[in-house]
Structures are given as C-alpha cells and as structure tokens.
C-alpha cells in the first residue's frame, strides 16, 4: 500500500498531465474548427467542446491551486505543439474530415480514461473536493465521445456524397 504522500504525488502528476492533455486538445480542435467549411454540425459541436475544454482547464487549474501546485508549463507547451502538428498532418489529407473524426474519437476516449483514473486516485487519496469537478470533466468527454460515435456514419456518408458529386469533401 502506498503512503498518502506517494498518492498525492501521483495525483498531482496526473492533474498536471490532464492539464497538458486539455491544452493539447485545444491545439487539435481549434485548427480543425478554422478549416471546416462543409460540415456545420461538426463545426458547431467542436465549438461547444472547445468552450467545455476551456472550462475543464479552469477546473483543473483550480484543483491544482487548491493543492498548492501549478500546471506544468513544459508539458502544456510540448503537448500543445504535438497537437498542432497532428492537426496540420491531417490538413493535407484528401479525407481530412474523416481522419480528424477518427483522431478526435480516439483522443476523447483517452481523456475519458485519464479522468476515470484521476477520480479513482482522488477518491483513494481522500481528495473528495476534487471528485465533482473531475466528474464534470469526465461527463463532458463522455458526451463528446458519444456525439462523435453517433455521428460518424452520417459524416462518412456526407463525405462520400460530396466526393462523388465532385465538390469539396475534405473539410
């Protein structure tokens, strides 16, 4: 069994990682949103989730502050850069909208796993005040993953129809 200082260290590291992860999410979604032209439902949902992600960052910052900690600027910067590069990598693809949707679905599920883990650590470590804001973040990620899952077929078929009609299909 780990002592409480070890649990705290693991929890704080996880919170810093989650903060960096959410910054990475923003660096992925914002370029995607700026490029979407023909999928207004996707654009609207991304716009909503960007606002949710900004709220998640605030909640994580508040939790870190309550523990006398700060986010890791190095992790935030490094993951934001990798997110931007990932978004740019899809921009050159002929099926950018599909690739972005696949990547977003995978990333949302990664975030879900991260928050489930943080909630378990927070509960085990006695950080009960952190559970509600972490659960709110988790619920928003679950909602986004469900939306992506339930809209993938419709999006794919719209992409195909646009492609077959020789109109811009990728974004």
Residue pairs with C-beta under 8 A, 6 or more apart in sequence:
2 10
4 125
4 126
7 121
7 124
7 125
8 67
8 125
10 121
11 67
11 118
11 121
11 122
11 125
11 127
12 64
12 67
12 69
14 114
14 117
14 118
14 121
15 60
15 63
15 64
15 67
15 69
15 118
16 64
16 69
16 71
16 72
16 75
17 75
17 114
18 60
18 114
18 115
18 118
18 137
19 57
19 60
19 61
19 64
19 71
19 72
19 75
19 76
20 71
20 72
20 75
20 76
20 78
20 79
20 80
21 79
21 110
21 111
21 114
22 53
22 56
22 57
22 60
22 111
23 57
23 76
23 79
23 80
23 83
24 79
24 80
24 82
24 83
25 53
25 83
25 107
25 111
26 50
26 53
26 54
26 57
26 80
26 83
27 79
27 80
27 81
27 82
27 83
27 84
27 87
28 83
28 84
28 86
28 87
28 103
28 104
28 107
29 46
29 49
29 50
29 53
29 104
30 50
31 84
31 87
31 88
31 91
32 46
32 87
32 90
32 100
32 104
33 43
33 46
33 47
33 50
35 91
35 96
35 171
36 42
36 43
36 46
36 97
36 171
37 168
37 171
38 97
38 162
38 167
38 168
38 169
38 171
39 97
39 155
39 158
39 171
41 151
42 97
42 101
42 151
42 155
45 144
45 147
45 151
49 140
49 144
52 140
52 144
55 140
56 136
56 137
56 140
59 133
59 134
59 136
59 137
60 71
60 133
60 137
61 71
62 133
63 130
63 133
63 134
64 70
64 71
66 129
66 130
67 127
86 103
87 100
90 96
90 99
90 100
90 103
93 99
93 170
94 169
94 170
95 159
95 169
95 170
96 170
96 171
97 155
97 159
97 169
97 170
97 171
98 155
98 156
98 159
101 148
101 152
101 155
104 144
104 148
105 145
105 148
105 149
105 152
108 141
108 144
108 145
108 148
109 145
111 137
111 141
112 138
112 141
112 142
112 145
115 134
115 135
115 137
115 138
115 141
116 138
118 130
118 134
119 131
119 134
119 135
119 138
121 127
122 128
122 130
122 131
122 134
123 131
159 169
159 170
160 169
162 168
162 169
163 169
